Amino acid sequence: NAADPMQPWGKLLPHRKERSFLNVPGTVVCFRGGEAVTLFERQGRNLRVLEPEWLAESLSLFGEEYKRGRIYPGKKRIVVKDYPREAEAALAAGGFLKEMQDYVLYR
């Protein structure tokens, strides 16, 4: 959760260039080595890929944590409407189902 008090980017540390995100509960950030690599914004509606080489791993981890109730605990499904086309294979591999033009992950 980007709003986690222990998450320092944008609070104690300035965001890195082109890696800024809102520190609100609707944003989930995947970090690798202290750097943001993947972001879900607007309750999962928007997917931003910052490091494409870590996309598959971060989406798989996101799916696991979502199904355990650790991410977006009150939501029964996540609907990703805005995503880069290059992310489609990784979304499908991460357990997201294609519904029309969106990708959906059910708990």
C-alpha positions in Angstrom: 0.0 0.0 0.0 1.5 3.3 -1.1 0.0 5.0 2.0 1.9 2.6 4.4 3.7 4.8 6.9 6.8 2.7 6.5 6.9 3.4 2.8 9.2 6.4 2.5 8.9 7.5 -1.2 7.1 10.8 -1.5 7.1 11.3 2.3 10.6 11.2 3.6 12.4 10.7 0.3 11.5 12.6 -2.9 10.1 10.5 -5.7 12.6 9.5 -8.4 12.1 11.1 -11.8 9.2 9.5 -13.7 8.5 7.2 -10.8 6.1 9.3 -8.7 2.9 8.0 -7.4 0.2 9.2 -5.0 0.6 8.0 -1.4 -3.1 7.1 -1.0 -4.7 3.8 0.0 -5.9 3.1 -3.6 -2.3 2.8 -4.8 -0.3 -0.4 -4.5 3.4 -0.3 -5.3 5.7 -3.3 -6.0 9.3 -2.5 -5.0 12.5 -4.4 -6.0 15.7 -3.4 -4.4 14.1 -0.3 -3.0 12.9 0.9 -6.4 9.3 1.0 -7.6 8.9 -1.4 -10.5 5.1 -1.7 -10.9 2.2 0.4 -9.7 -1.6 -0.2 -9.5 -3.4 3.1 -9.1 -7.1 4.1 -8.6 -8.1 0.8 -6.7 -6.3 -1.3 -9.4 -7.9 0.4 -12.4 -4.5 1.7 -13.8 -1.4 -0.4 -14.2 1.9 1.4 -14.6 5.0 -0.6 -15.6 8.2 1.1 -14.5 10.6 -1.9 -15.0 9.3 -4.3 -17.6 11.8 -7.1 -16.7 10.1 -7.4 -13.3 6.5 -7.2 -14.5 5.6 -10.9 -14.5 7.1 -11.5 -11.1 5.4 -8.4 -9.6 1.9 -9.3 -11.1 2.2 -12.9 -9.8 3.1 -11.5 -6.3 0.2 -9.0 -6.5 -2.2 -11.8 -7.4 -1.1 -13.9 -4.5 -1.3 -11.1 -2.0 -4.7 -10.0 -3.3 -6.1 -13.5 -2.9 -4.8 -13.6 0.7 -6.7 -10.3 1.4 -3.5 -8.3 2.0 -4.2 -5.9 -0.9 -7.6 -4.2 -1.4 -9.2 -6.3 1.3 -12.7 -5.0 0.7 -12.8 -5.7 -3.0 -14.1 -8.9 -4.5 -12.5 -8.2 -7.8 -9.9 -5.9 -9.4 -10.7 -4.5 -12.8 -7.6 -3.2 -14.7 -8.9 -0.9 -17.4 -5.7 1.1 -18.3 -2.6 -0.9 -18.9 0.2 -1.0 -21.5 -0.5 -3.5 -24.3 2.9 -5.1 -23.6 1.6 -6.2 -20.2 -1.2 -8.4 -21.5 0.7 -11.7 -21.4 2.0 -11.0 -17.9 -1.5 -10.1 -16.7 -2.9 -13.4 -18.0 0.1 -15.3 -16.5 -0.6 -13.6 -13.2 -4.1 -14.9 -13.0 -6.0 -12.0 -14.5 -8.9 -12.9 -16.8 -9.6 -11.0 -20.0 -13.1 -9.6 -20.0 -13.8 -7.5 -23.1 -10.9 -5.0 -23.0 -10.2 -5.2 -19.3 -8.3 -7.7 -17.2 -10.1 -8.9 -14.0 -8.7 -10.6 -10.9 -11.2 -12.3 -8.6 -10.6 -13.2 -5.0 
